[in-house]
Amino acid sequence: MELTNRVVHLTTVHHPYDPRIYHKECKSLHQAGYDVTLIAQEDPTESRKNGSIKHIKLKSYSNRLKRMIFGTYDLYKKAKRLNADVYHFHDPELLPVGWLLKKKNNIVIYDIHEDYVTSIMQKEYMKETIKKIVASAYKFMENIFAKKLELCLAEKYYKDIYPRGKCILNYPTINKNVINHQRKNSSVEDSLLYTGNVTHVRGALIHAKIPLIHPSVSVHFVGKCNKSIADEIYTIANDRQHQIEIVGIDRFVEKEDIEAKYVSRNWLAGIALFPPTEHYMKKELTKFFEYMSAGLPIICSDFPVWKKFVETYECGIAVDPYNEHEINEAIEFLRNNPQEVIRMGENGKEAVVEKLNWNVEEGKLVNWYKELLDKN
C-alpha cells in the first residue's frame, strides 16, 4: 500500500508511548502502509527522537482543568491542519474535538479504553455528588457528540454498553525475548511481581500487606506510582518495607522497561489482588496477558470473570483479596510446588501465543480501517 491515507491519533491524557496507542495501533497501522501521525504530550525523557511514527507535541499541563481547556484547543488546531482521512482519538474529553473534525469525506474513531461512567464513580479524589454530576455530564456529552463517530472498544464487555462498537481488544504484543525466556533453568524465587499503574483501586494497599501475610516473599511494583501512594505502601509494610520495591515513583515506566523486568528473575507469580469495584470485576486485565506471556502464574482476586479466566487457561489461582489466609495459602502452594509454577506459566504462555495476542487484533484493526475507508 502506498502512503495515501493519512491517519492521526490524538490524546491529551495518555503518555505519547502508551502501549495501546503507540506500540499497538500506531505501529500496526504504519506497518500496514498508512501515513501515521500521533498528536500527544511531549515525551519528558525524549527517549524516541527518531521514532517511525511522526509525533506532533502538545504542551504538558500539571493542572487538569488547563489541560482540558488549553491542551484540547491546541490539539484541535494541530489536528485540523492535517486534514486527515482518519482521526482516531483516545480520551473522553476529546469528544467535542472528534465531533468538530468529522466531515463527510473523513472517518473519526473514538477509542474507548475504559467503562468511563463506572470509572468516574470510583475516582478517589472526587466527592460522591461530584462523581454523579461528572458521570451524567459525560453520558450527555457522549450521546450528543459520538452519534456520527465510529467506536473502537478495548474490552469485550464494552459491547454490552456500545452494541455498534468494534472490539479491538487490548491483548499484548508478542515480545520474543519475553516469550522465549525459559523459567525451567533456574530455581523459582520468593518474589511476586505487579506491573502497571499503582493505585488504591488496583490493589496497592492489599499488595503492600503481602510481606506481612507471608514474610518469606518480596513484592515488586513496576509502574507509575504517586509518591503519596508509595509512602502508604511503605508504611503498611512497616518493618518489612525492605521487601518492597517500587519502580516508577512519580514517573511513567516504558513498555520496554516492564518487559525487561519480566525476564530479570524467576518470579514466583504475577499479582492482581484488586478490591472489588464494578469496573474491574468485569474486565480481563491487560496485565493477565502480560504475565502469561512471561510464563508467570497469576494470583488474582476471585471475581467471577477473573476466576473463570484463570481456571479456563489453568494459569493461576483466584483468592478473596480480603482473606489473608487464602492469600497465604496460594503463595505457599506455589512455593512448595515449583513444577506447578512452571506448568501454569507454560499454559498461560501457550494461550497467549495461540490466540490472546495483538497479532490477531492487529489484523482486525487493519481490516476495519480498510472497510471504513472503502465505504467512505
C-alpha positions as CSV (number, residue, x, y, z in Angstrom):
1,M,0.0,0.0,0.0
2,E,1.3,3.5,-0.8
3,L,1.2,6.2,1.8
4,T,-2.1,7.6,0.5
5,N,-4.3,7.6,3.6
6,R,-3.3,9.9,6.4
7,V,-4.2,8.7,9.9
8,V,-3.9,10.9,13.0
9,H,-4.1,9.5,16.6
10,L,-5.0,12.1,19.2
11,T,-4.6,12.2,23.0
12,T,-4.1,14.8,25.6
13,V,-4.2,12.4,28.6
14,H,-2.0,9.4,27.7
15,H,1.8,9.2,27.6
16,P,3.0,9.5,23.9
17,Y,4.3,5.9,24.1
18,D,1.2,4.4,25.7
19,P,1.3,0.7,24.8
20,R,-2.2,0.6,23.2
21,I,-1.9,3.8,21.3
22,Y,1.8,3.9,20.1
23,H,3.1,0.3,20.4
24,K,0.0,-1.4,19.1
25,E,-2.3,0.8,17.0
26,C,0.0,3.4,15.6
27,K,2.8,0.9,14.8
28,S,0.4,-1.6,13.3
29,L,-1.2,1.0,11.0
30,H,2.3,2.3,10.0
31,Q,3.4,-1.2,9.1
32,A,0.2,-1.7,7.1
33,G,1.2,1.3,4.9
34,Y,-0.7,4.2,6.4
35,D,0.8,7.6,7.0
36,V,0.5,7.8,10.8
37,T,0.9,10.9,13.0
38,L,0.5,11.0,16.7
39,I,-0.6,14.2,18.4
40,A,0.2,13.9,22.1
41,Q,2.1,15.4,25.0
42,E,5.8,15.8,24.8
43,D,7.9,12.8,26.0
44,P,9.6,14.2,29.1
45,T,12.5,11.8,28.6
46,E,12.9,12.4,24.9
47,S,13.6,8.7,24.6
48,R,12.4,8.4,21.0
49,K,13.6,11.3,19.0
50,N,13.8,9.3,15.8
51,G,10.7,7.0,16.1
52,S,9.0,5.7,13.0
53,I,5.7,7.5,13.9
54,K,5.6,11.3,13.4
55,H,4.9,12.9,16.8
56,I,3.4,16.4,17.0
57,K,4.0,17.6,20.5
58,L,1.5,19.3,22.9
59,K,2.4,21.3,25.9
60,S,2.0,19.4,29.2
61,Y,-0.1,20.9,31.9
62,S,0.1,19.7,35.5
63,N,-3.4,21.3,36.1
64,R,-6.2,19.1,34.9
65,L,-8.5,21.9,34.0
66,K,-5.9,23.8,32.0
67,R,-5.1,20.6,30.1
68,M,-8.8,20.1,29.3
69,I,-9.2,23.7,28.0
70,F,-5.9,24.8,26.5
71,G,-4.5,21.4,25.7
72,T,-7.7,20.4,23.9
73,Y,-7.8,23.6,21.9
74,D,-4.2,23.3,20.9
75,L,-4.7,19.7,19.8
76,Y,-7.8,20.6,17.7
77,K,-5.9,23.3,15.8
78,K,-3.0,21.0,15.1
79,A,-5.3,18.1,14.1
80,K,-7.5,20.2,11.8
81,R,-4.4,21.5,9.8
82,L,-3.5,17.9,8.9
83,N,-6.8,17.3,7.0
84,A,-6.5,13.5,7.8
85,D,-8.5,10.7,6.2
86,V,-8.9,9.1,9.7
87,Y,-8.8,10.8,13.1
88,H,-8.6,8.3,16.0
89,F,-8.9,9.8,19.5
90,H,-8.4,8.2,22.9
91,D,-9.8,10.5,25.6
92,P,-13.4,11.2,26.5
93,E,-12.6,14.9,26.9
94,L,-11.8,15.0,23.1
95,L,-15.4,14.1,22.1
96,P,-16.2,17.7,21.1
97,V,-13.0,17.7,19.1
98,G,-13.9,14.5,17.3
99,W,-17.4,16.0,16.5
100,L,-15.8,19.1,15.1
101,L,-13.3,17.1,13.0
102,K,-15.9,14.9,11.5
103,K,-16.7,15.7,7.8
104,K,-18.4,13.9,5.0
105,N,-15.2,12.7,3.5
106,N,-13.3,11.5,6.6
107,I,-13.6,9.0,9.4
108,V,-13.4,9.8,13.1
109,I,-13.0,7.0,15.6
110,Y,-13.5,7.2,19.4
111,D,-11.3,4.6,21.1
112,I,-12.9,3.6,24.4
113,H,-10.2,2.4,26.8
114,E,-12.5,2.4,29.9
115,D,-16.0,2.0,31.0
116,Y,-15.9,5.7,31.8
117,V,-19.1,6.1,33.8
118,T,-18.1,3.3,36.1
119,S,-14.6,4.6,36.2
120,I,-15.7,8.1,37.2
121,M,-17.8,6.7,40.0
122,Q,-14.7,5.1,41.6
123,K,-12.4,8.2,41.4
124,E,-10.9,8.6,44.8
125,Y,-10.3,12.3,44.6
126,M,-14.0,13.3,43.9
127,K,-16.9,13.6,46.3
128,E,-19.9,11.4,45.7
129,T,-22.1,14.2,44.5
130,I,-19.4,15.5,42.1
131,K,-18.9,12.0,40.7
132,K,-22.6,11.7,39.8
133,I,-22.6,15.1,38.2
134,V,-19.5,14.3,36.1
135,A,-20.8,10.9,35.1
136,S,-24.1,12.4,34.0
137,A,-22.3,15.1,32.1
138,Y,-20.1,12.6,30.3
139,K,-23.1,10.5,29.2
140,F,-24.9,13.6,28.0
141,M,-21.8,14.7,26.1
142,E,-21.2,11.2,24.6
143,N,-24.9,11.0,23.4
144,I,-24.5,14.3,21.5
145,F,-21.0,14.1,20.1
146,A,-20.5,10.4,19.4
147,K,-23.5,9.8,17.2
148,K,-21.6,10.1,13.9
149,L,-18.4,8.6,15.1
150,E,-17.0,5.1,14.9
151,L,-16.5,3.3,18.2
152,C,-13.4,1.2,19.0
153,L,-13.7,-1.0,22.1
154,A,-10.7,-2.2,24.1
155,E,-12.8,-4.7,26.2
156,K,-15.3,-7.4,25.4
157,Y,-17.9,-6.3,27.9
158,Y,-18.0,-2.7,26.5
159,K,-20.1,-4.3,23.7
160,D,-22.9,-4.5,26.2
161,I,-22.7,-0.7,26.6
162,Y,-21.9,0.1,22.9
163,P,-23.6,-2.5,20.7
164,R,-22.4,-0.9,17.5
165,G,-18.8,-0.7,18.6
166,K,-15.9,-2.7,17.1
167,C,-13.9,-4.8,19.5
168,I,-10.2,-4.3,19.1
169,L,-9.1,-5.9,22.3
170,N,-6.0,-4.8,24.3
171,Y,-4.1,-8.0,24.0
172,P,-0.3,-7.9,24.3
173,T,2.3,-7.7,21.6
174,I,4.5,-10.7,21.3
175,N,8.0,-9.9,22.6
176,K,10.2,-12.8,21.5
177,N,12.7,-12.1,24.4
178,V,9.8,-12.5,26.9
179,I,8.1,-15.4,25.2
180,N,11.3,-17.3,24.7
181,H,12.6,-16.7,28.2
182,Q,13.0,-20.1,29.9
183,R,12.0,-20.5,33.5
184,K,12.9,-24.1,33.9
185,N,16.7,-23.5,34.0
186,S,16.8,-21.8,37.5
187,S,15.0,-22.0,40.9
188,V,11.8,-20.1,41.4
189,E,12.4,-17.1,43.7
190,D,10.2,-15.9,46.6
191,S,9.4,-12.8,44.6
192,L,6.0,-11.5,43.4
193,L,5.6,-9.0,40.5
194,Y,3.0,-6.4,39.9
195,T,3.1,-4.3,36.7
196,G,1.0,-1.3,35.6
197,N,-0.2,1.8,37.3
198,V,-0.1,1.5,41.1
199,T,-3.3,2.9,42.7
200,H,-5.7,2.1,45.5
201,V,-8.4,0.6,43.2
202,R,-5.6,-1.6,41.6
203,G,-4.9,-3.2,45.0
204,A,-1.8,-1.2,46.0
205,L,-2.6,-1.4,49.7
206,I,-3.5,-5.1,49.6
207,H,-0.2,-5.9,47.8
208,A,1.6,-3.8,50.4
209,K,0.5,-6.3,53.1
210,I,1.8,-9.4,51.4
211,P,5.3,-9.4,53.1
212,L,3.3,-9.3,56.4
213,I,1.0,-12.1,55.3
214,H,3.9,-14.3,54.1
215,P,7.2,-13.0,55.5
216,S,9.3,-15.1,53.0
217,V,8.2,-13.2,49.9
218,S,9.1,-9.8,48.4
219,V,6.7,-7.7,46.3
220,H,8.0,-5.7,43.3
221,F,5.8,-2.9,41.8
222,V,6.8,-1.7,38.3
223,G,4.6,1.1,37.0
224,K,3.7,4.7,37.7
225,C,3.1,5.3,41.4
226,N,2.3,8.6,43.0
227,K,4.7,9.4,45.8
228,S,1.8,9.6,48.3
229,I,0.7,6.0,47.5
230,A,4.4,4.8,47.6
231,D,4.6,6.3,51.2
232,E,1.4,4.5,52.1
233,I,2.7,1.2,50.8
234,Y,6.0,1.5,52.8
235,T,4.0,2.5,55.9
236,I,1.7,-0.6,55.6
237,A,4.7,-2.9,55.1
238,N,6.2,-1.4,58.3
239,D,9.3,-3.4,59.3
240,R,9.0,-5.5,56.1
241,Q,9.4,-2.5,53.8
242,H,12.8,-3.7,52.7
243,Q,10.8,-6.5,51.0
244,I,9.0,-3.9,48.8
245,E,10.5,-2.5,45.6
246,I,8.7,0.3,43.7
247,V,10.0,1.2,40.2
248,G,8.1,4.2,38.8
249,I,7.5,6.7,41.7
250,D,6.1,9.8,40.1
251,R,7.1,8.7,36.6
252,F,5.9,6.7,33.6
253,V,7.6,3.3,33.1
254,E,8.0,2.4,29.5
255,K,6.9,-0.8,28.0
256,E,10.5,-1.9,27.3
257,D,11.4,-1.4,30.9
258,I,8.5,-3.5,32.1
259,E,9.3,-6.3,29.7
260,A,12.9,-6.3,30.8
261,K,11.6,-6.7,34.4
262,Y,9.7,-9.8,33.4
263,V,12.9,-11.7,32.4
264,S,15.1,-10.2,35.1
265,R,14.5,-13.0,37.6
266,N,12.5,-16.2,38.1
267,W,9.3,-14.8,39.7
268,L,7.0,-16.9,41.8
269,A,3.9,-15.2,40.2
270,G,2.3,-12.1,38.9
271,I,-0.2,-10.5,41.2
272,A,-3.5,-8.6,40.8
273,L,-5.3,-8.6,44.2
274,F,-7.7,-5.8,43.5
275,P,-10.5,-4.8,45.8
276,P,-14.0,-5.4,44.3
277,T,-15.1,-2.5,42.1
278,E,-17.8,-2.6,39.4
279,H,-15.3,-1.6,36.7
280,Y,-12.5,-4.1,37.4
281,M,-14.8,-7.0,38.3
282,K,-15.9,-7.2,34.6
283,K,-12.5,-6.6,32.9
284,E,-9.9,-9.1,31.6
285,L,-6.8,-7.2,32.8
286,T,-4.1,-6.5,30.2
287,K,-1.6,-7.5,32.9
288,F,-3.0,-11.0,32.9
289,F,-1.9,-11.5,29.3
290,E,1.5,-9.9,30.0
291,Y,2.1,-12.2,33.0
292,M,1.1,-15.2,30.8
293,S,3.4,-14.1,28.0
294,A,6.3,-14.2,30.5
295,G,5.2,-17.6,31.8
296,L,4.1,-16.3,35.2
297,P,1.3,-17.9,37.1
298,I,-1.3,-15.3,38.2
299,I,-2.6,-14.8,41.8
300,C,-5.7,-12.6,41.4
301,S,-8.9,-11.6,43.1
302,D,-11.7,-14.2,42.9
303,F,-14.1,-12.1,40.9
304,P,-16.3,-14.4,38.7
305,V,-14.8,-13.2,35.4
306,W,-11.2,-13.5,36.7
307,K,-11.8,-16.8,38.4
308,K,-13.3,-18.3,35.2
309,F,-10.4,-16.9,33.2
310,V,-7.5,-18.4,35.3
311,E,-9.4,-21.7,35.6
312,T,-10.2,-21.8,31.8
313,Y,-6.5,-21.4,30.9
314,E,-5.2,-23.2,34.1
315,C,-2.8,-20.3,34.6
316,G,-3.3,-19.1,38.1
317,I,-5.1,-19.1,41.4
318,A,-8.0,-16.8,42.4
319,V,-8.5,-15.8,46.0
320,D,-10.5,-13.5,48.2
321,P,-8.4,-10.3,48.2
322,Y,-9.5,-9.6,51.8
323,N,-8.8,-13.1,53.1
324,E,-5.2,-13.2,54.3
325,H,-5.4,-16.9,54.9
326,E,-6.3,-17.6,51.3
327,I,-3.6,-15.3,50.0
328,N,-1.0,-17.0,52.2
329,E,-2.2,-20.5,51.1
330,A,-1.9,-19.5,47.4
331,I,1.6,-18.2,47.9
332,E,2.6,-21.3,49.9
333,F,1.2,-23.7,47.4
334,L,3.3,-22.1,44.6
335,R,6.4,-22.0,46.8
336,N,6.0,-25.7,47.6
337,N,5.2,-26.8,44.0
338,P,7.7,-25.3,41.6
339,Q,6.6,-27.7,38.9
340,E,3.1,-26.3,39.2
341,V,4.5,-22.8,38.8
342,I,6.1,-23.9,35.6
343,R,3.0,-25.7,34.4
344,M,0.7,-22.8,35.0
345,G,3.2,-20.4,33.4
346,E,3.5,-22.6,30.3
347,N,-0.3,-22.9,30.0
348,G,-0.6,-19.2,30.0
349,K,2.2,-18.7,27.5
350,E,0.6,-21.2,25.1
351,A,-2.8,-19.4,25.3
352,V,-1.2,-16.0,24.5
353,V,0.9,-17.4,21.6
354,E,-2.0,-19.2,20.1
355,K,-4.8,-16.6,20.4
356,L,-4.6,-14.0,23.1
357,N,-2.2,-11.6,21.4
358,W,-2.1,-8.4,19.5
359,N,-1.3,-10.1,16.1
360,V,-4.9,-11.2,16.0
361,E,-6.3,-7.8,17.0
362,E,-3.9,-6.1,14.6
363,G,-5.5,-7.9,11.6
364,K,-8.9,-6.8,12.9
365,L,-7.8,-3.2,13.2
366,V,-6.2,-3.0,9.7
367,N,-9.2,-4.7,8.0
368,W,-11.6,-2.4,9.8
369,Y,-9.8,0.7,8.7
370,K,-9.9,-0.6,5.1
371,E,-13.6,-1.3,5.3
372,L,-14.3,2.1,6.7
373,L,-12.2,3.9,4.1
374,D,-13.7,1.8,1.3
375,K,-17.3,2.7,2.4
376,N,-16.5,6.4,2.9
